[in-house]
Amino acid sequence: MIELRNVVKKFAGRTAVDDLSFTVPRGEIFGLLGHNGAGKSTAIGMMLGQVWPTGGEVKVCGHDVQSNRRNALMRVGAIFEAPVFYDYLSGWRNLEILSTYTAPTSKERIREVIEWVGLTGREQSKVRTYSHGMRSRLALAQALLPKPELLILDEPSDGLDPEGIHEMRETILRLQRELGLTILLSSHLLNEVEQLCTRIAVLQKGKKVFEGNVADVKNARGKVALKTNRFADATNLLRERGLITATSEEKFITLADGRSTADVIQVLVSAGIAVEGIWQHEQTVEDFYMNLIKPSAKN
């Protein structure tokens, strides 16, 4: 549904996106991560034909965005940057007006998307009376108007309270599950990305520094939490015996290939080092992201 090949974007000599390549297959929820200025919004702008690449190829729904923008974006809905509405008009009237920018939309379709996003009963209220969460739902309703196959969502939960974030997450999952949508999601809420996405790409200074499955990130193969009041003595001994390859934060060890937690316990107890606890560590996306973007010194 999305394919970027060796994409470059420069602004006045500054490289905002540098040789970026990734693909998003049909039916996937794909997360695009990175700090402010990493190039996420520029990349999304190129996917939507609002920013022209300096080099490379951007394809959406099988069509080149530069040479065939109309067909590329025909079945694409998006929340990009801050949605703007007519505050003095109702949510319904806003959707009517905004739909005319793309294609005529029936009342039945407007009613359907309002129900999908949970605004039924408030659609005739003026937008100036809407909470931030309701405005986010209205933005999502607008993105759904063209019956998209692909949704591109740039920070859809930005500024929402915890309840609003939860509701937006559940709505996105329901849309993907029941409508079979492909979704590209840019977010700085790493916990949300972990719960929503199947794969992620991480950008840093315009370059892709990681692309892979969220499940693989969380598995953190070989990483084990070790609780002992003699961590330094324990890890020195484990290194000598070839049981571990690395340590971090004075609480984690990385097992050598073919070694188990049972091997660690046996060696430490035999040496008179008490083991208060040992367990396989499940890394969060936030853990992974922070270690990738701001690597700390390893012991």
N, C-alpha and C positions, 0 to 999 in steps of 0.2 A: 504493500500500500504506500510505503514511503521508501525512497532510495536516494541516498546522497553519495556521490562519488567524487572524492578528491576536491571537495568544495572549499573555495577560498573567498573571503570577503575582506577588502581593505577600504578604510575610510581615511582619505587624506594621508596616505602613506602608513597608517596604523593598521595592523592586521587584527581584525576582530574574530575571524574564523580561519583556521589554518589547516588545510588538507584534511577536511572532515569527511569521513565515510561511515555510514551505517545503514541498515535496512530494518524496516518494521513490517513483518508479515501480517497478513489478514487475520483478524480476530485477537490480536495481542494487545495488552496494555503495556506500553513501553515508557519508561521514565527517563527524562533528560535532566541530569543534575549538574550543578556547578554553582560557584559563588557569584555574586553580582559582578558583571563584567567578564564572565567566563565565555560568553558567546552564545548562550542559550536563546535569548530573544532574537538575536541576529539570525541564527539558524532557523528559528520558527518563521521569522519574517520572510526568509527566502523560500520556505515551503509554501507560504501563502501568497507569494508573488508580490509582496510589498517591499522587499529588498532584493535588488538585483545582484547575483553573485559576480565576483571579479573573475572567477574561474571555476571549473568543475561542472557537474551535472546534478540537477535536482529534479527528481521524478516523483509525482504524487498520483496515485490511482493509475499508474501505468503511463502517464503522459508527462512530457517535459514541461515544467512550469514556465520556462522562458518562451518557448515556441508555441505552446498550446495551453495557455493559462486557463482558458474557459473550460475545456474538457478536464483539465487536471483538478480544478476546484469545484466542479459541478456537484459532486457528492461529498463535499467537505464542510463541516461545521466547525467553528472556532470561537474560543474566548482568547483574545490576544490583547495584552495591555489592559488598561482600565476601560471597561465598557461604559459607553455614554448613552444616556437616555433623556427623553424629554420629561423632566420632573413634573411639569404641570399637566401631563396627560396620564391616562390610566395605563396599567401594564398591558392590557389588551390592545389599546390604541397604539402603543409603542410597537408591539409586535406586528400590527397591521402595516404601519409605516415602514418599519425596517425590512419587512418581507418584500416590499416593492422595489428595494434596491437590487434584488436578485431575480425573483420570479413571482408571479401572482400566487398567493397562498389562500386556500379556502378557509372559511370559518371553522370547519370541522378539524382541519389540521392545527389551527391555532388552539382550539379547545383541547385537542389531544396533547399537544406539547405542554400546555399549562397543567394538565392533569399529571403528566409524566414527572414534572419537576415539583409538584406539590404546591401550586399557587391557586388551586381551585378555591373560590370564595373570596379571593383578594384581587382577581384579575381586573375588576372595574374600579379599584382604588387608585388614586393618583400615586405615581411612583415616589413623589416626595414623602409619602407616608410610609414607605417601605423601610424595613430594617436592612442592614448590610447583607444579612443572609438572604433576604427576599430579593434584593437586587442581584445577588449572585445567581439565584435560581432563575431570575428573569433573563440574565445573560446566557445561561445554559439553555433556556427555552428558545432564545433567538438562534443559538447554534444548532438546535434540532429542527428548525423550521424546514430546511431544504431536504429533509429525509436523508441525512448523511450516512455514508458507509464508514467515514473516517471523522473522528473528533480530534481536534488539536486544542489542548487546554493549557494555557499559560497561567500558572499560579491560580487555579480555580478556587482554592480555599483561602486565599490571601485575605487577612483581616478578619476572618471569622472567629467566633468564640468556639470553645471545645464542642458544644452541642452542634453548632453550625458545621464544623469540620466533619463531625461524625455523620451528619445528615448528607453532606455533599459526597462523602466517601461512599455511603450506601447507595446513593442515587447513581453515581458513576458505575459502581459494580453491577447494579440492576440493569442499567442501560447496556452495558457490555454483554451481560448474560442473556437478557431477553430480546435485545435487538441485534445481537451479534456484531456490535460495532468494534472497529479497530480504534484504539485511543493512544495518542501520544500526549504524555503528561509532563509538563515542566513544573517543578515544585521545590521549594526550599524546606518543606516539612518532610524530613526524612522518614519519620515514623509512618506517615501517610503513604509515601512511595513504597515502603516495605510491605504495607498491607494491600496495596493496589496493583503493583506492577509485577510482571513475570520476568522482564529483562530491563536492564538499565544501561545507559552510557553516561560517563562522567567527563565533563569538559573542564579544562584548566588553561587559562590564558589562550582560549581559542582552539586548543588542541584536544583531541580525544585521548584520555589517559586510561580509560577502561571501558570495556563493553562486555557484558555477560549476564548470566542468569542470577536472579535474586536468591534462588535456592542455593546456588553454589557459594554465593557470598556469605550466606548465613551458616552454611555447614562448617566453614573455617577448619578444614580438614587438619587433624593433628594438633590443634590448639586445645590446651587443657588448663583449667584453673587449678592451682595447687595452693592449699592453705597450710602453712607451717610457720612456727615462730623462728625457724632457722632457714629462711628462704635462700640466702646467699650460700650457706654451707650445703644445702640440699642440691641446688642447681650446679654448684661446682662439682660435686660428686657425680651427679647425673651426666654432666658433660664428659667427665673422665671415663665413665663407663659406656659412653656412646649412646645413651638413651634419649638425649634431647639435642636439638640443633639450635634453639634460640630461646630467649626469655624476654618478657616485657612487663613493665609496670609493677615489678616485684610481686606478681601474682599469677602470671601466665607462663606456661612452658609449651614449646612446640616439640612434639614427639618425633623421633627419628623414624624412618620407614621401618615397618615391621615391629615396632615397639608398642606396648600397651600400658594402660594405667596400672595394671597388675604388676608389670615389671618394675615400674617406678616405686610402688609401695614396697615391694619385696626388698629392693636395694636400700631404700631409706630406712625401713624398720630394722633391717639387718645391721645398719650403721648406727643405730640408736637415735635416729632423727624422727621425732614424732610427726605423724601426718594427721592433721585435724580434719582435712577434707580434700577430695580430689574428684573432679568431674569434667566431662567434656563441655567445652565452652561453645555456645551458639552465638556467633557474632551478629550484631545488628547491622543494618545498612548504615546507621549513623557511625558505629565503630569503624566500619570499613572505609566510609567516606572520609572521616577525619584522619585516619592513618594514611590514606592515599593522598589527600590534599596537603596535610600538614604532618608529614612523617616525623615521629619522635625518635630520639636516639634509643637504640636497642641495647640491652645489657649484653 
